[in-house]
Amino acid sequence: MLISETFYSVQGEGTLVGVPSVFVRTSGCNLRCVWCDTPYASWKPEGTEMSVEEIMDVVQREPTRYVVVTGGEPMVAKGMPELLGQLRAAGKHITIETAGTIAPNGVACDLASLSPKLAHSNPGEAKAGKAWAEKHERLRLQPEVLREWCANYDYQLKFVIATEADVEEVSSVVGSIGVPVPPEKILLMPEGITQEALRARQAWLVDVCKRTGWRYSPRLHIDLFGNKRGT
């Protein structure tokens, strides 16, 4: 499968923030988020073809059982079920970071880190062209797929928040899934790839979490390393 990068770092987002993890980033995505911070794995996919065995060799080098499979959109990667099965057989804790647009179909996963895309993610025709803008809008929210993930796996729902107007949309998306979602499984993450942009949204976003019971998610890797590959 086409792999954009593999690296060993600490998880920067979500409920496992700070946990040393091996990251396997696949290249290729079925969406085109306007604020995507990994365009080399989505807008212009690049990488190296690696076999499942080669990926497992990389994973086994590091002294952690935590593996994060991310992208791009890892669920579109050819060979993903086999890789996940090998990770499970090796006793690894598997986090899949996915937009939740593709059904899991029983793949091995310990934490489904679901990131449904809100309306502000649409790139528009001027940036992405008519075909991609329409495809993104058609695919970005799949409530029945999110329901399958939530019903069968431990999960977190992680939303990128740009403005306070996004908060109401989060409520609508969560309601559309059709399963009871504990508030602490709803994570709000400020949109931004610099410390300054994140801090500008931080204070009011924390207030939203205090009001709703939802969880604030930092972007620890930005604070520690900045917006660069391999972190």
C-alpha positions, 0 to 999 in steps of 0.5 A: 500500500502507498505509505506517506510516512511512518514515525514514532512520536507521542499522540497529539490529539484525542483521549490518548494524547501524550501516549508514545505511538508508532504512526502509519500514515497512508496516502490517499483520501476520498475527501478534500478538506480546505484546512487539511494539514497533510495535503501530501497524503490527500490533495496530492498523495505521495509516498512509498509502496510498502508491503504489510511485512515491511510496515510491521517491521517498522512498527516492531522496532519501537518499545510501545504497543500503541499504533495509530493508523492515519492518513489521508483516509486509511480506510481507502488503502488497499491491504488495510484489513490485512495490516490491521489483522497483523497488528492485532496478532502482534498484540498492538493497540490500534487507533484508526483515525478516519473521517467515518465515511467508509464502513469498518466491515469488522476490521481490527480496531481498539479505538475508532478516532472518528472525525466527521467533517463539518460544512466549513471543511468544503474546499469550494469549486475555486480551490478544488474544482467542481467535481471534488467540491461536489464529491466532498459535500456528498461524502463528508457525512455518513451517519449510518457509517458512523453508527456502525463504527460507534456500535461496534468499537470503542470510539471518540468523535473528534470535531475540528472547530473554526467558529462558534457557529460550528458548535450547533452543527456538532450537535446536529451531527451527533444526533444524526448518528442515532446512538447514545453518545456520552458527552466525554466522547465528543471532542472539540479541537481548534482548527489551526496549524500554528500555536497562535491560531490554536490559542485564538480559539482556545479560551472560548472553545474551553468555555463551550466544553464546560457548558456542554460537558464535551471534551477539549482536545489540544493539538499537542504535536503543534505545541511541541514540534510545530506543523511538520512531518514526522511528529 
